[in-house]
Amino acid sequence: MRRPDESAAMAGRTWKGISLDRMERIRDILTRRGGVMDKELKGAHELWRIRIEKTVFTAYTSGSLYCNGAHLPELPFLYESISEIVGGE
């Protein structure tokens, strides 16, 4: 049973069709919000990987971005910000 002060975990999410310049904008937002870039990548198709606590955002050369979801209070804001960048021209 959850404690009253414990936020529910958000599900993971994937965005597709992101240009490289938009990936840079997303990377900048994540690092400004306290994200830390992984020094090593796990796959040949990864552009970058950023961690905020236990939440991991992974960008791929295919133009996809994946977030594993987690208990992170600011995750709804980050999802919304990323969706605006991906959808905006």
C-alpha positions, 0 to 999 in steps of 0.5 A: 500500500502506498503512503499518502505522500508517495506519488504514483509512478508514471508509465514509460513513453516513446516519441518518434520522428524527432529531428536532430535539432529537436533532440538537442532541445530536449537534451538541453531541457533534461540537463537543465532539470538536473539530468546527467548524461551517461558517459557510455552508451549501451547500443550502437544506435543510441545518441545519448542517455540522460538520467534524472534519479531513476528515470532514464531518457534514451535518444536513438539515431532513428529519431526515437526517444524513450523514457522508462517512466518512474516516481518523479514528480516533474515527469508530467511536466517533462512529458508535456515539454517533450511533446510540445517540442516534438509536435511543434514546427 
